[in-house]
Amino acid sequence: MPAKRVPRLCFDRAKQTHFVRLNGRKYYLGPDAAQASIRYGELIAKHRAGALQEATDSRITVQEAAAKYRQHAQRYYGERSGEFGNVRRALDALIVLYGSEPLESIGPKRLKTLQGALVQEGRLCRREINRVVSHVRRFAKWAVSEEIVPGD
């Protein structure tokens, strides 16, 4: 039986982040090439060991939950509303940092890290950063209310 081809590390220009596609899913690894390379190695090792498939079956990732919330927000706010654009921007920022991680792993410390990353990026003012963080909190509350993730 021939050896399986190892998927390569790619860069998404639109989102300015690295990703790899495994089992038909995109795993976002972050904008920094060095950190993305490390995460890529870890994911490939898990994929080869078969642990990646087990993990994806048992728990929902941030990226999957964000896709569900995006559909909800699109129906609730309407696609052309400014609020839907704000939700989309907040979810994109969250996916870049934590897209392939389980949703249960996102907590207050990860939210602070997201906030710090937005500050370091330097494109948004404090008010906009606070708005992004607020939308991420709203997303987490929605996920608990829909029983996508257990509420603690």
N, C-alpha and C positions, 0 to 999 in steps of 0.2 A: 504494500500500500504506500503511495507516495506521501511524503511529508506535507503537512498543511503549510500554506504560505502565511507568513507572519504579517499582519496588517501594519501599514506604516503610519507614523505620526504625521498628521496633517495640520494645516493652519487655515482657519476660517477668517478670511479678510474682513467680512462684514461685521463679525462679532469680535475681531481682534483677539482670538484665542486659539489654542491648540486643541486638537481632538483626535480620537482614534475610533474607528468603527469596528465593533465586535458583536458577533451574533445579530447583525442587522440593526444595532443601536449605536448612536453616537455617544461617546463619553467625552465630556469637555474637561480639559486638563489644566486650564488657566492660561493667562497671557505670557507669563515668564517662561522662556524656552528651557532654562535649567530645571525648574520645578516641574514643568510639563514632561520633560524627559524622565525624571525620576518616577513620576506618577505613571507614565507610560510603561516603564519597566515593571512596576508593581502589578499593573493591570494585565500585562502580557503573561507574567508569571502565574497570576491567579487563573487566567484563561487557560493556560496549558495544563494547570493542575486540576481544572474542572471546577474549582471553587467559585469562579465568577458566575457560572450558570446557576449554582445553588443560591448564591446571595441575591441574584436578581429575581429569582422566583419567590423568595420568602419575604422580601421587603421592597417597598416602593422607593424609587430614587427621587431626589429633588426635581430632576428634569421631568420625570413622568407626572409627578403631582402638579408641577408648574404648567404642564400642557393641559391638564384637566381644569386648573384654575383659570387659565387663559381662555378656554372655551366658555367657562361660566361667566367671566368678566365680559367677554364679547357679547353674550346674550343679554347680560344685565345692563351694561352701559351703552352698548351699540358700538359698532366698529369704528365709526367716525368721530366718536367723542374724545375729548382731550383726556378724560379720566382713563379710558382704555389705553391710551398711549402711555400714560404714567404707569399703569399696571404692567404693561409690556416692558417698559424700561427697567422697572424694579425686578421683574422676573429674569430678564436677560442678565442683569448684574449678578443676581443670585446664582444663576446657572453657570456663569463663567467660573465662579469660585467653587461651587459645590454641586455641580450638575450630576455627577455620577455617584455621589454619596447618598446613603439612606436618609430619608426625610427625618427619621427620628433623631439623627445626629445633629440637627440644626437647633441650636439653643442660643441663650443670651451671649455667650462668648463668641460664637460664630457670627452673630449679628453685629457685635462690636468690630470683629475683623472685617466684615463687609463694609461697615461704615468707615473704618480706617483705610481700606483699599480705595473707596470712593474719594476720600480726602486726598490721598496720595496721587490719584489720577489727576486731580486738579481741574477737571472740566466743569464741575458743578459747585454752586455756592452752598452754604450751610443749609439754607431753607430747602433746596432741592434734595440734598442728601437726606435730610430729615424726612422729606416726603417719600423718598425711596424706602427708607427704613420702615416708615409707617405702612407702606403697601406690603412689605415683606411680613410684618406682623399680622396684617389683615389676612394675608395668604395662609399663615400658620393657623390662625383662628378658624378660617374656613376649612382647612384640612382636618382639624379636630372635629368641627361640627358635622362634616361629611363622613366621619369615621374612617378616613383614609389613613390616619395615624392616631394611635391611642393618646388621649389627653391625660397628662399627669398633673 
